[in-house]
């Protein structure tokens, strides 16, 4: 999988992309992640990428030209291969990211993420370049960088071979529509709080049933709207 991120703050991604699972996924060659500075695609001598909105109003709007240049450059990079991928705009107007969407995106060969800022982007970018708009919740952030990080993390961990245990993602919350069951580790008795006996039984069939029951209980208590 290849992921290209377009932003005016490329340095903000360094810590996230160079640590933990994302770092190992890149080291293994399972995913390639590139961060592009939108200002590199500006034709302005001051590297300006925004302008005042037509019709007046507060704030600034991303100009179409730098974004078109950036996306066209990224699509043209694999010259001998036909473009296969999606251009995604991180936007509060988009569909809310969930586990099912992350699983679907993890099967794509190439994702291009556009991180918006200011009052937004020129509508012609949305109409002609963007395939999908994605939000991480019903609230507004300073820019699209944090949502892009969330999306990358959620998607990359689902790419085959990224996680050490292939089955670990299958028990994640929301993978089967329910929240995850409780986990316990050693010691079996901590300050009088004991691990449920069923987990010490060694009977995998009974343990699986207990975990399924617990997932249902946790979901009913914390997110009852998930149960149909």
MIPAKE-273981 format. One record per residue (C-alpha): x, y, z; residue in one letter; residue number from 1. Coordinates in Angstrom, 3 decimals, m for minus. Example, Ala and Ser with C-alpha at 12.3 -4.5 7.8 and 13.67 -1.06 7.14 Angstrom:
# residues 2
<site><xx>12.300</xx><yy>m4.500</yy><zz>7.800</zz><drenpa>a</drenpa><tikol>1</tikol></site>
<site><xx>13.670</xx><yy>m1.060</yy><zz>7.140</zz><drenpa>s</drenpa><tikol>2</tikol></site>
This chain:
# residues 228
<site><xx>0.000</xx><yy>0.000</yy><zz>0.000</zz><drenpa>x</drenpa><tikol>1</tikol></site>
<site><xx>1.106</xx><yy>3.537</yy><zz>m0.737</zz><drenpa>x</drenpa><tikol>2</tikol></site>
<site><xx>m0.153</xx><yy>6.612</yy><zz>1.126</zz><drenpa>x</drenpa><tikol>3</tikol></site>
<site><xx>0.606</xx><yy>10.203</yy><zz>0.079</zz><drenpa>x</drenpa><tikol>4</tikol></site>
<site><xx>m0.303</xx><yy>13.025</yy><zz>2.456</zz><drenpa>x</drenpa><tikol>5</tikol></site>
<site><xx>m0.643</xx><yy>16.629</yy><zz>1.262</zz><drenpa>x</drenpa><tikol>6</tikol></site>
<site><xx>m0.274</xx><yy>19.246</yy><zz>3.997</zz><drenpa>x</drenpa><tikol>7</tikol></site>
<site><xx>1.166</xx><yy>22.676</yy><zz>4.782</zz><drenpa>x</drenpa><tikol>8</tikol></site>
<site><xx>2.680</xx><yy>21.293</yy><zz>7.998</zz><drenpa>x</drenpa><tikol>9</tikol></site>
<site><xx>4.726</xx><yy>18.237</yy><zz>6.937</zz><drenpa>x</drenpa><tikol>10</tikol></site>
<site><xx>6.890</xx><yy>18.165</yy><zz>10.064</zz><drenpa>x</drenpa><tikol>11</tikol></site>
<site><xx>3.865</xx><yy>17.472</yy><zz>12.258</zz><drenpa>x</drenpa><tikol>12</tikol></site>
<site><xx>3.765</xx><yy>13.897</yy><zz>10.908</zz><drenpa>x</drenpa><tikol>13</tikol></site>
<site><xx>7.340</xx><yy>12.969</yy><zz>11.869</zz><drenpa>x</drenpa><tikol>14</tikol></site>
<site><xx>6.677</xx><yy>11.671</yy><zz>15.370</zz><drenpa>x</drenpa><tikol>15</tikol></site>
<site><xx>3.620</xx><yy>9.631</yy><zz>14.406</zz><drenpa>x</drenpa><tikol>16</tikol></site>
<site><xx>4.984</xx><yy>8.023</yy><zz>11.243</zz><drenpa>x</drenpa><tikol>17</tikol></site>
<site><xx>8.377</xx><yy>7.177</yy><zz>12.759</zz><drenpa>x</drenpa><tikol>18</tikol></site>
<site><xx>7.235</xx><yy>5.295</yy><zz>15.832</zz><drenpa>x</drenpa><tikol>19</tikol></site>
<site><xx>5.642</xx><yy>1.975</yy><zz>16.770</zz><drenpa>x</drenpa><tikol>20</tikol></site>
<site><xx>3.566</xx><yy>m0.044</yy><zz>14.295</zz><drenpa>x</drenpa><tikol>21</tikol></site>
<site><xx>3.634</xx><yy>2.585</yy><zz>11.529</zz><drenpa>x</drenpa><tikol>22</tikol></site>
<site><xx>7.425</xx><yy>2.658</yy><zz>11.610</zz><drenpa>x</drenpa><tikol>23</tikol></site>
<site><xx>7.687</xx><yy>m1.143</yy><zz>11.520</zz><drenpa>x</drenpa><tikol>24</tikol></site>
<site><xx>5.146</xx><yy>m1.402</yy><zz>8.684</zz><drenpa>x</drenpa><tikol>25</tikol></site>
<site><xx>7.288</xx><yy>0.922</yy><zz>6.571</zz><drenpa>x</drenpa><tikol>26</tikol></site>
<site><xx>10.509</xx><yy>m0.859</yy><zz>7.525</zz><drenpa>x</drenpa><tikol>27</tikol></site>
<site><xx>8.985</xx><yy>m4.170</yy><zz>6.394</zz><drenpa>x</drenpa><tikol>28</tikol></site>
<site><xx>8.004</xx><yy>m2.630</yy><zz>3.062</zz><drenpa>x</drenpa><tikol>29</tikol></site>
<site><xx>4.318</xx><yy>m3.327</yy><zz>3.687</zz><drenpa>x</drenpa><tikol>30</tikol></site>
<site><xx>3.376</xx><yy>0.323</yy><zz>3.312</zz><drenpa>x</drenpa><tikol>31</tikol></site>
<site><xx>5.011</xx><yy>3.407</yy><zz>1.802</zz><drenpa>x</drenpa><tikol>32</tikol></site>
<site><xx>4.050</xx><yy>6.755</yy><zz>3.320</zz><drenpa>x</drenpa><tikol>33</tikol></site>
<site><xx>5.103</xx><yy>10.055</yy><zz>1.795</zz><drenpa>x</drenpa><tikol>34</tikol></site>
<site><xx>4.339</xx><yy>13.526</yy><zz>3.129</zz><drenpa>x</drenpa><tikol>35</tikol></site>
<site><xx>4.181</xx><yy>16.393</yy><zz>0.621</zz><drenpa>x</drenpa><tikol>36</tikol></site>
<site><xx>4.440</xx><yy>20.073</yy><zz>1.462</zz><drenpa>x</drenpa><tikol>37</tikol></site>
<site><xx>1.648</xx><yy>21.788</yy><zz>m0.471</zz><drenpa>x</drenpa><tikol>38</tikol></site>
<site><xx>3.764</xx><yy>24.952</yy><zz>m0.665</zz><drenpa>x</drenpa><tikol>39</tikol></site>
<site><xx>6.189</xx><yy>23.104</yy><zz>m2.962</zz><drenpa>x</drenpa><tikol>40</tikol></site>
<site><xx>3.434</xx><yy>23.157</yy><zz>m5.585</zz><drenpa>x</drenpa><tikol>41</tikol></site>
<site><xx>2.724</xx><yy>26.872</yy><zz>m5.336</zz><drenpa>x</drenpa><tikol>42</tikol></site>
<site><xx>3.517</xx><yy>29.087</yy><zz>m8.305</zz><drenpa>x</drenpa><tikol>43</tikol></site>
<site><xx>3.780</xx><yy>32.101</yy><zz>m6.004</zz><drenpa>x</drenpa><tikol>44</tikol></site>
<site><xx>7.257</xx><yy>33.398</yy><zz>m5.126</zz><drenpa>x</drenpa><tikol>45</tikol></site>
<site><xx>6.207</xx><yy>33.525</yy><zz>m1.469</zz><drenpa>x</drenpa><tikol>46</tikol></site>
<site><xx>4.874</xx><yy>29.924</yy><zz>m1.716</zz><drenpa>x</drenpa><tikol>47</tikol></site>
<site><xx>1.355</xx><yy>31.122</yy><zz>m0.998</zz><drenpa>x</drenpa><tikol>48</tikol></site>
<site><xx>m1.374</xx><yy>28.463</yy><zz>m1.241</zz><drenpa>x</drenpa><tikol>49</tikol></site>
<site><xx>m4.459</xx><yy>30.352</yy><zz>m0.047</zz><drenpa>x</drenpa><tikol>50</tikol></site>
<site><xx>m6.507</xx><yy>33.447</yy><zz>m0.869</zz><drenpa>x</drenpa><tikol>51</tikol></site>
<site><xx>m9.520</xx><yy>35.431</yy><zz>0.296</zz><drenpa>x</drenpa><tikol>52</tikol></site>
<site><xx>m12.940</xx><yy>33.891</yy><zz>m0.439</zz><drenpa>x</drenpa><tikol>53</tikol></site>
<site><xx>m15.082</xx><yy>35.339</yy><zz>m3.229</zz><drenpa>x</drenpa><tikol>54</tikol></site>
<site><xx>m18.176</xx><yy>36.974</yy><zz>m1.765</zz><drenpa>x</drenpa><tikol>55</tikol></site>
<site><xx>m16.327</xx><yy>38.048</yy><zz>1.348</zz><drenpa>x</drenpa><tikol>56</tikol></site>
<site><xx>m16.313</xx><yy>36.510</yy><zz>4.773</zz><drenpa>x</drenpa><tikol>57</tikol></site>
<site><xx>m13.737</xx><yy>35.572</yy><zz>7.400</zz><drenpa>x</drenpa><tikol>58</tikol></site>
<site><xx>m10.623</xx><yy>33.502</yy><zz>6.920</zz><drenpa>x</drenpa><tikol>59</tikol></site>
<site><xx>m8.777</xx><yy>32.199</yy><zz>3.895</zz><drenpa>x</drenpa><tikol>60</tikol></site>
<site><xx>m9.421</xx><yy>29.368</yy><zz>1.436</zz><drenpa>x</drenpa><tikol>61</tikol></site>
<site><xx>m6.959</xx><yy>26.941</yy><zz>m0.158</zz><drenpa>x</drenpa><tikol>62</tikol></site>
<site><xx>m6.446</xx><yy>27.858</yy><zz>m3.819</zz><drenpa>x</drenpa><tikol>63</tikol></site>
<site><xx>m7.185</xx><yy>25.150</yy><zz>m6.409</zz><drenpa>x</drenpa><tikol>64</tikol></site>
<site><xx>m3.952</xx><yy>25.327</yy><zz>m8.428</zz><drenpa>x</drenpa><tikol>65</tikol></site>
<site><xx>m1.462</xx><yy>24.009</yy><zz>m5.820</zz><drenpa>x</drenpa><tikol>66</tikol></site>
<site><xx>m3.769</xx><yy>21.119</yy><zz>m4.876</zz><drenpa>x</drenpa><tikol>67</tikol></site>
<site><xx>m4.371</xx><yy>20.158</yy><zz>m8.503</zz><drenpa>x</drenpa><tikol>68</tikol></site>
<site><xx>m0.618</xx><yy>20.254</yy><zz>m9.169</zz><drenpa>x</drenpa><tikol>69</tikol></site>
<site><xx>0.145</xx><yy>18.154</yy><zz>m6.084</zz><drenpa>x</drenpa><tikol>70</tikol></site>
<site><xx>m2.418</xx><yy>15.449</yy><zz>m6.857</zz><drenpa>x</drenpa><tikol>71</tikol></site>
<site><xx>m1.521</xx><yy>15.336</yy><zz>m10.548</zz><drenpa>x</drenpa><tikol>72</tikol></site>
<site><xx>2.168</xx><yy>14.977</yy><zz>m9.656</zz><drenpa>x</drenpa><tikol>73</tikol></site>
<site><xx>1.449</xx><yy>12.124</yy><zz>m7.235</zz><drenpa>x</drenpa><tikol>74</tikol></site>
<site><xx>m0.745</xx><yy>10.295</yy><zz>m9.753</zz><drenpa>x</drenpa><tikol>75</tikol></site>
<site><xx>1.913</xx><yy>10.655</yy><zz>m12.462</zz><drenpa>x</drenpa><tikol>76</tikol></site>
<site><xx>4.757</xx><yy>9.230</yy><zz>m10.341</zz><drenpa>x</drenpa><tikol>77</tikol></site>
<site><xx>4.218</xx><yy>5.550</yy><zz>m11.266</zz><drenpa>x</drenpa><tikol>78</tikol></site>
<site><xx>4.549</xx><yy>6.432</yy><zz>m14.955</zz><drenpa>x</drenpa><tikol>79</tikol></site>
<site><xx>4.533</xx><yy>2.841</yy><zz>m16.195</zz><drenpa>x</drenpa><tikol>80</tikol></site>
<site><xx>1.511</xx><yy>1.904</yy><zz>m14.139</zz><drenpa>x</drenpa><tikol>81</tikol></site>
<site><xx>m2.067</xx><yy>3.050</yy><zz>m14.414</zz><drenpa>x</drenpa><tikol>82</tikol></site>
<site><xx>m3.335</xx><yy>5.054</yy><zz>m11.461</zz><drenpa>x</drenpa><tikol>83</tikol></site>
<site><xx>m5.336</xx><yy>2.939</yy><zz>m9.027</zz><drenpa>x</drenpa><tikol>84</tikol></site>
<site><xx>m6.312</xx><yy>4.700</yy><zz>m5.844</zz><drenpa>x</drenpa><tikol>85</tikol></site>
<site><xx>m8.472</xx><yy>7.201</yy><zz>m4.029</zz><drenpa>x</drenpa><tikol>86</tikol></site>
<site><xx>m8.082</xx><yy>10.876</yy><zz>m3.234</zz><drenpa>x</drenpa><tikol>87</tikol></site>
<site><xx>m9.493</xx><yy>11.538</yy><zz>0.223</zz><drenpa>x</drenpa><tikol>88</tikol></site>
<site><xx>m10.257</xx><yy>14.924</yy><zz>1.735</zz><drenpa>x</drenpa><tikol>89</tikol></site>
<site><xx>m10.241</xx><yy>15.049</yy><zz>5.529</zz><drenpa>x</drenpa><tikol>90</tikol></site>
<site><xx>m13.307</xx><yy>17.179</yy><zz>6.208</zz><drenpa>x</drenpa><tikol>91</tikol></site>
<site><xx>m15.961</xx><yy>17.620</yy><zz>8.917</zz><drenpa>x</drenpa><tikol>92</tikol></site>
<site><xx>m18.517</xx><yy>17.239</yy><zz>6.101</zz><drenpa>x</drenpa><tikol>93</tikol></site>
<site><xx>m17.326</xx><yy>13.721</yy><zz>5.256</zz><drenpa>x</drenpa><tikol>94</tikol></site>
<site><xx>m18.539</xx><yy>10.275</yy><zz>6.258</zz><drenpa>x</drenpa><tikol>95</tikol></site>
<site><xx>m17.515</xx><yy>9.384</yy><zz>9.784</zz><drenpa>x</drenpa><tikol>96</tikol></site>
<site><xx>m14.564</xx><yy>7.016</yy><zz>9.898</zz><drenpa>x</drenpa><tikol>97</tikol></site>
<site><xx>m15.361</xx><yy>3.641</yy><zz>11.451</zz><drenpa>x</drenpa><tikol>98</tikol></site>
<site><xx>m13.799</xx><yy>0.183</yy><zz>11.572</zz><drenpa>x</drenpa><tikol>99</tikol></site>
<site><xx>m15.697</xx><yy>m1.086</yy><zz>8.548</zz><drenpa>x</drenpa><tikol>100</tikol></site>
<site><xx>m14.467</xx><yy>1.859</yy><zz>6.480</zz><drenpa>x</drenpa><tikol>101</tikol></site>
<site><xx>m10.890</xx><yy>1.347</yy><zz>7.725</zz><drenpa>x</drenpa><tikol>102</tikol></site>
<site><xx>m11.036</xx><yy>m2.321</yy><zz>6.709</zz><drenpa>x</drenpa><tikol>103</tikol></site>
<site><xx>m12.224</xx><yy>m1.365</yy><zz>3.230</zz><drenpa>x</drenpa><tikol>104</tikol></site>
<site><xx>m9.531</xx><yy>1.307</yy><zz>2.795</zz><drenpa>x</drenpa><tikol>105</tikol></site>
<site><xx>m6.818</xx><yy>m1.121</yy><zz>3.934</zz><drenpa>x</drenpa><tikol>106</tikol></site>
<site><xx>m7.408</xx><yy>m3.097</yy><zz>0.741</zz><drenpa>x</drenpa><tikol>107</tikol></site>
<site><xx>m6.712</xx><yy>m0.112</yy><zz>m1.529</zz><drenpa>x</drenpa><tikol>108</tikol></site>
<site><xx>m3.346</xx><yy>0.081</yy><zz>m3.274</zz><drenpa>x</drenpa><tikol>109</tikol></site>
<site><xx>m2.960</xx><yy>3.848</yy><zz>m3.050</zz><drenpa>x</drenpa><tikol>110</tikol></site>
<site><xx>m4.495</xx><yy>6.596</yy><zz>m0.921</zz><drenpa>x</drenpa><tikol>111</tikol></site>
<site><xx>m3.892</xx><yy>10.326</yy><zz>m1.326</zz><drenpa>x</drenpa><tikol>112</tikol></site>
<site><xx>m4.928</xx><yy>12.343</yy><zz>1.725</zz><drenpa>x</drenpa><tikol>113</tikol></site>
<site><xx>m5.579</xx><yy>16.082</yy><zz>1.533</zz><drenpa>x</drenpa><tikol>114</tikol></site>
<site><xx>m5.345</xx><yy>17.952</yy><zz>4.833</zz><drenpa>x</drenpa><tikol>115</tikol></site>
<site><xx>m7.523</xx><yy>21.035</yy><zz>4.711</zz><drenpa>x</drenpa><tikol>116</tikol></site>
<site><xx>m6.954</xx><yy>24.237</yy><zz>6.707</zz><drenpa>x</drenpa><tikol>117</tikol></site>
<site><xx>m8.314</xx><yy>27.717</yy><zz>7.259</zz><drenpa>x</drenpa><tikol>118</tikol></site>
<site><xx>m11.945</xx><yy>28.059</yy><zz>6.121</zz><drenpa>x</drenpa><tikol>119</tikol></site>
<site><xx>m11.631</xx><yy>25.129</yy><zz>3.733</zz><drenpa>x</drenpa><tikol>120</tikol></site>
<site><xx>m10.653</xx><yy>24.429</yy><zz>0.133</zz><drenpa>x</drenpa><tikol>121</tikol></site>
<site><xx>m11.831</xx><yy>25.776</yy><zz>m3.213</zz><drenpa>x</drenpa><tikol>122</tikol></site>
<site><xx>m14.980</xx><yy>23.836</yy><zz>m4.130</zz><drenpa>x</drenpa><tikol>123</tikol></site>
<site><xx>m13.548</xx><yy>22.906</yy><zz>m7.543</zz><drenpa>x</drenpa><tikol>124</tikol></site>
<site><xx>m11.001</xx><yy>20.705</yy><zz>m5.770</zz><drenpa>x</drenpa><tikol>125</tikol></site>
<site><xx>m13.799</xx><yy>18.886</yy><zz>m3.998</zz><drenpa>x</drenpa><tikol>126</tikol></site>
<site><xx>m15.765</xx><yy>18.449</yy><zz>m7.232</zz><drenpa>x</drenpa><tikol>127</tikol></site>
<site><xx>m12.963</xx><yy>17.369</yy><zz>m9.590</zz><drenpa>x</drenpa><tikol>128</tikol></site>
<site><xx>m10.194</xx><yy>15.815</yy><zz>m7.491</zz><drenpa>x</drenpa><tikol>129</tikol></site>
<site><xx>m11.740</xx><yy>14.255</yy><zz>m4.398</zz><drenpa>x</drenpa><tikol>130</tikol></site>
<site><xx>m13.173</xx><yy>10.733</yy><zz>m4.468</zz><drenpa>x</drenpa><tikol>131</tikol></site>
<site><xx>m14.183</xx><yy>10.559</yy><zz>m0.814</zz><drenpa>x</drenpa><tikol>132</tikol></site>
<site><xx>m14.571</xx><yy>12.922</yy><zz>2.149</zz><drenpa>x</drenpa><tikol>133</tikol></site>
<site><xx>m13.884</xx><yy>11.478</yy><zz>5.587</zz><drenpa>x</drenpa><tikol>134</tikol></site>
<site><xx>m14.414</xx><yy>12.922</yy><zz>9.049</zz><drenpa>x</drenpa><tikol>135</tikol></site>
<site><xx>m13.292</xx><yy>11.530</yy><zz>12.407</zz><drenpa>x</drenpa><tikol>136</tikol></site>
<site><xx>m16.192</xx><yy>13.053</yy><zz>14.323</zz><drenpa>x</drenpa><tikol>137</tikol></site>
<site><xx>m18.772</xx><yy>15.787</yy><zz>14.592</zz><drenpa>x</drenpa><tikol>138</tikol></site>
<site><xx>m16.426</xx><yy>18.538</yy><zz>15.697</zz><drenpa>x</drenpa><tikol>139</tikol></site>
<site><xx>m14.038</xx><yy>20.969</yy><zz>14.011</zz><drenpa>x</drenpa><tikol>140</tikol></site>
<site><xx>m10.250</xx><yy>20.842</yy><zz>14.363</zz><drenpa>x</drenpa><tikol>141</tikol></site>
<site><xx>m7.623</xx><yy>23.381</yy><zz>13.356</zz><drenpa>x</drenpa><tikol>142</tikol></site>
<site><xx>m6.737</xx><yy>21.354</yy><zz>10.278</zz><drenpa>x</drenpa><tikol>143</tikol></site>
<site><xx>m6.836</xx><yy>17.962</yy><zz>8.618</zz><drenpa>x</drenpa><tikol>144</tikol></site>
<site><xx>m3.475</xx><yy>16.754</yy><zz>9.916</zz><drenpa>x</drenpa><tikol>145</tikol></site>
<site><xx>m4.744</xx><yy>15.031</yy><zz>13.071</zz><drenpa>x</drenpa><tikol>146</tikol></site>
<site><xx>m7.616</xx><yy>13.310</yy><zz>11.213</zz><drenpa>x</drenpa><tikol>147</tikol></site>
<site><xx>m5.107</xx><yy>12.146</yy><zz>8.581</zz><drenpa>x</drenpa><tikol>148</tikol></site>
<site><xx>m2.934</xx><yy>10.614</yy><zz>11.308</zz><drenpa>x</drenpa><tikol>149</tikol></site>
<site><xx>m5.949</xx><yy>8.850</yy><zz>12.791</zz><drenpa>x</drenpa><tikol>150</tikol></site>
<site><xx>m6.984</xx><yy>7.488</yy><zz>9.398</zz><drenpa>x</drenpa><tikol>151</tikol></site>
<site><xx>m3.456</xx><yy>6.285</yy><zz>8.557</zz><drenpa>x</drenpa><tikol>152</tikol></site>
<site><xx>m3.093</xx><yy>4.521</yy><zz>11.901</zz><drenpa>x</drenpa><tikol>153</tikol></site>
<site><xx>m6.527</xx><yy>2.895</yy><zz>11.669</zz><drenpa>x</drenpa><tikol>154</tikol></site>
<site><xx>m5.919</xx><yy>1.686</yy><zz>8.109</zz><drenpa>x</drenpa><tikol>155</tikol></site>
<site><xx>m2.260</xx><yy>0.602</yy><zz>8.184</zz><drenpa>x</drenpa><tikol>156</tikol></site>
<site><xx>m2.664</xx><yy>m1.712</yy><zz>11.183</zz><drenpa>x</drenpa><tikol>157</tikol></site>
<site><xx>m5.219</xx><yy>m3.658</yy><zz>9.107</zz><drenpa>x</drenpa><tikol>158</tikol></site>
<site><xx>m2.876</xx><yy>m4.185</yy><zz>6.164</zz><drenpa>x</drenpa><tikol>159</tikol></site>
<site><xx>m1.923</xx><yy>m7.850</yy><zz>5.939</zz><drenpa>x</drenpa><tikol>160</tikol></site>
<site><xx>1.340</xx><yy>m8.597</yy><zz>7.728</zz><drenpa>x</drenpa><tikol>161</tikol></site>
<site><xx>1.542</xx><yy>m5.342</yy><zz>9.716</zz><drenpa>x</drenpa><tikol>162</tikol></site>
<site><xx>0.425</xx><yy>m6.736</yy><zz>13.068</zz><drenpa>x</drenpa><tikol>163</tikol></site>
<site><xx>2.546</xx><yy>m9.469</yy><zz>14.619</zz><drenpa>x</drenpa><tikol>164</tikol></site>
<site><xx>m0.530</xx><yy>m11.616</yy><zz>15.268</zz><drenpa>x</drenpa><tikol>165</tikol></site>
<site><xx>m2.862</xx><yy>m11.733</yy><zz>12.274</zz><drenpa>x</drenpa><tikol>166</tikol></site>
<site><xx>m5.819</xx><yy>m12.570</yy><zz>14.541</zz><drenpa>x</drenpa><tikol>167</tikol></site>
<site><xx>m5.321</xx><yy>m9.630</yy><zz>16.908</zz><drenpa>x</drenpa><tikol>168</tikol></site>
<site><xx>m7.283</xx><yy>m7.147</yy><zz>14.784</zz><drenpa>x</drenpa><tikol>169</tikol></site>
<site><xx>m10.195</xx><yy>m9.584</yy><zz>14.478</zz><drenpa>x</drenpa><tikol>170</tikol></site>
<site><xx>m11.041</xx><yy>m9.131</yy><zz>18.161</zz><drenpa>x</drenpa><tikol>171</tikol></site>
<site><xx>m10.775</xx><yy>m5.334</yy><zz>18.105</zz><drenpa>x</drenpa><tikol>172</tikol></site>
<site><xx>m13.755</xx><yy>m3.272</yy><zz>19.167</zz><drenpa>x</drenpa><tikol>173</tikol></site>
<site><xx>m16.196</xx><yy>m2.759</yy><zz>16.252</zz><drenpa>x</drenpa><tikol>174</tikol></site>
<site><xx>m14.625</xx><yy>m5.552</yy><zz>14.140</zz><drenpa>x</drenpa><tikol>175</tikol></site>
<site><xx>m17.766</xx><yy>m7.639</yy><zz>14.622</zz><drenpa>x</drenpa><tikol>176</tikol></site>
<site><xx>m20.050</xx><yy>m4.737</yy><zz>15.466</zz><drenpa>x</drenpa><tikol>177</tikol></site>
<site><xx>m19.464</xx><yy>m5.042</yy><zz>19.227</zz><drenpa>x</drenpa><tikol>178</tikol></site>
<site><xx>m17.068</xx><yy>m3.540</yy><zz>21.735</zz><drenpa>x</drenpa><tikol>179</tikol></site>
<site><xx>m14.165</xx><yy>m5.686</yy><zz>22.845</zz><drenpa>x</drenpa><tikol>180</tikol></site>
<site><xx>m14.339</xx><yy>m7.986</yy><zz>25.881</zz><drenpa>x</drenpa><tikol>181</tikol></site>
<site><xx>m12.298</xx><yy>m7.261</yy><zz>29.076</zz><drenpa>x</drenpa><tikol>182</tikol></site>
<site><xx>m8.650</xx><yy>m8.325</yy><zz>29.216</zz><drenpa>x</drenpa><tikol>183</tikol></site>
<site><xx>m6.628</xx><yy>m9.586</yy><zz>32.184</zz><drenpa>x</drenpa><tikol>184</tikol></site>
<site><xx>m2.980</xx><yy>m10.505</yy><zz>32.725</zz><drenpa>x</drenpa><tikol>185</tikol></site>
<site><xx>m0.744</xx><yy>m11.579</yy><zz>35.631</zz><drenpa>x</drenpa><tikol>186</tikol></site>
<site><xx>m1.015</xx><yy>m11.514</yy><zz>38.598</zz><drenpa>x</drenpa><tikol>187</tikol></site>
<site><xx>m4.222</xx><yy>m13.533</yy><zz>38.901</zz><drenpa>x</drenpa><tikol>188</tikol></site>
<site><xx>m4.970</xx><yy>m11.793</yy><zz>42.203</zz><drenpa>x</drenpa><tikol>189</tikol></site>
<site><xx>m4.155</xx><yy>m8.096</yy><zz>42.481</zz><drenpa>x</drenpa><tikol>190</tikol></site>
<site><xx>m5.140</xx><yy>m6.301</yy><zz>45.691</zz><drenpa>x</drenpa><tikol>191</tikol></site>
<site><xx>m7.977</xx><yy>m8.746</yy><zz>46.189</zz><drenpa>x</drenpa><tikol>192</tikol></site>
<site><xx>m9.268</xx><yy>m8.344</yy><zz>42.631</zz><drenpa>x</drenpa><tikol>193</tikol></site>
<site><xx>m9.247</xx><yy>m11.766</yy><zz>41.012</zz><drenpa>x</drenpa><tikol>194</tikol></site>
<site><xx>m9.182</xx><yy>m12.756</yy><zz>37.368</zz><drenpa>x</drenpa><tikol>195</tikol></site>
<site><xx>m12.418</xx><yy>m14.575</yy><zz>36.340</zz><drenpa>x</drenpa><tikol>196</tikol></site>
<site><xx>m11.920</xx><yy>m18.315</yy><zz>36.849</zz><drenpa>x</drenpa><tikol>197</tikol></site>
<site><xx>m13.061</xx><yy>m19.116</yy><zz>33.329</zz><drenpa>x</drenpa><tikol>198</tikol></site>
<site><xx>m9.920</xx><yy>m17.463</yy><zz>31.916</zz><drenpa>x</drenpa><tikol>199</tikol></site>
<site><xx>m7.767</xx><yy>m19.773</yy><zz>34.015</zz><drenpa>x</drenpa><tikol>200</tikol></site>
<site><xx>m9.632</xx><yy>m22.923</yy><zz>32.974</zz><drenpa>x</drenpa><tikol>201</tikol></site>
<site><xx>m7.712</xx><yy>m23.643</yy><zz>29.777</zz><drenpa>x</drenpa><tikol>202</tikol></site>
<site><xx>m10.974</xx><yy>m24.523</yy><zz>28.038</zz><drenpa>x</drenpa><tikol>203</tikol></site>
<site><xx>m10.814</xx><yy>m22.434</yy><zz>24.863</zz><drenpa>x</drenpa><tikol>204</tikol></site>
<site><xx>m14.414</xx><yy>m23.092</yy><zz>23.864</zz><drenpa>x</drenpa><tikol>205</tikol></site>
<site><xx>m15.762</xx><yy>m21.883</yy><zz>27.206</zz><drenpa>x</drenpa><tikol>206</tikol></site>
<site><xx>m13.383</xx><yy>m18.900</yy><zz>27.157</zz><drenpa>x</drenpa><tikol>207</tikol></site>
<site><xx>m14.572</xx><yy>m17.930</yy><zz>23.652</zz><drenpa>x</drenpa><tikol>208</tikol></site>
<site><xx>m18.199</xx><yy>m18.064</yy><zz>24.804</zz><drenpa>x</drenpa><tikol>209</tikol></site>
<site><xx>m17.375</xx><yy>m15.973</yy><zz>27.911</zz><drenpa>x</drenpa><tikol>210</tikol></site>
<site><xx>m15.634</xx><yy>m13.351</yy><zz>25.776</zz><drenpa>x</drenpa><tikol>211</tikol></site>
<site><xx>m18.577</xx><yy>m13.150</yy><zz>23.382</zz><drenpa>x</drenpa><tikol>212</tikol></site>
<site><xx>m20.985</xx><yy>m12.733</yy><zz>26.315</zz><drenpa>x</drenpa><tikol>213</tikol></site>
<site><xx>m18.777</xx><yy>m10.047</yy><zz>27.820</zz><drenpa>x</drenpa><tikol>214</tikol></site>
<site><xx>m18.617</xx><yy>m8.185</yy><zz>24.489</zz><drenpa>x</drenpa><tikol>215</tikol></site>
<site><xx>m22.406</xx><yy>m8.107</yy><zz>24.427</zz><drenpa>x</drenpa><tikol>216</tikol></site>
<site><xx>m22.615</xx><yy>m6.886</yy><zz>28.033</zz><drenpa>x</drenpa><tikol>217</tikol></site>
<site><xx>m19.998</xx><yy>m4.176</yy><zz>27.516</zz><drenpa>x</drenpa><tikol>218</tikol></site>
<site><xx>m21.682</xx><yy>m2.997</yy><zz>24.304</zz><drenpa>x</drenpa><tikol>219</tikol></site>
<site><xx>m25.152</xx><yy>m2.915</yy><zz>25.896</zz><drenpa>x</drenpa><tikol>220</tikol></site>
<site><xx>m23.780</xx><yy>m0.858</yy><zz>28.771</zz><drenpa>x</drenpa><tikol>221</tikol></site>
<site><xx>m21.519</xx><yy>1.576</yy><zz>26.907</zz><drenpa>x</drenpa><tikol>222</tikol></site>
<site><xx>m22.825</xx><yy>1.712</yy><zz>23.318</zz><drenpa>x</drenpa><tikol>223</tikol></site>
<site><xx>m26.355</xx><yy>0.221</yy><zz>23.262</zz><drenpa>x</drenpa><tikol>224</tikol></site>
<site><xx>m27.048</xx><yy>1.810</yy><zz>19.860</zz><drenpa>x</drenpa><tikol>225</tikol></site>
<site><xx>m24.597</xx><yy>m0.638</yy><zz>18.283</zz><drenpa>x</drenpa><tikol>226</tikol></site>
<site><xx>m26.789</xx><yy>m3.629</yy><zz>19.086</zz><drenpa>x</drenpa><tikol>227</tikol></site>
<site><xx>m29.459</xx><yy>m4.281</yy><zz>16.510</zz><drenpa>x</drenpa><tikol>228</tikol></site>
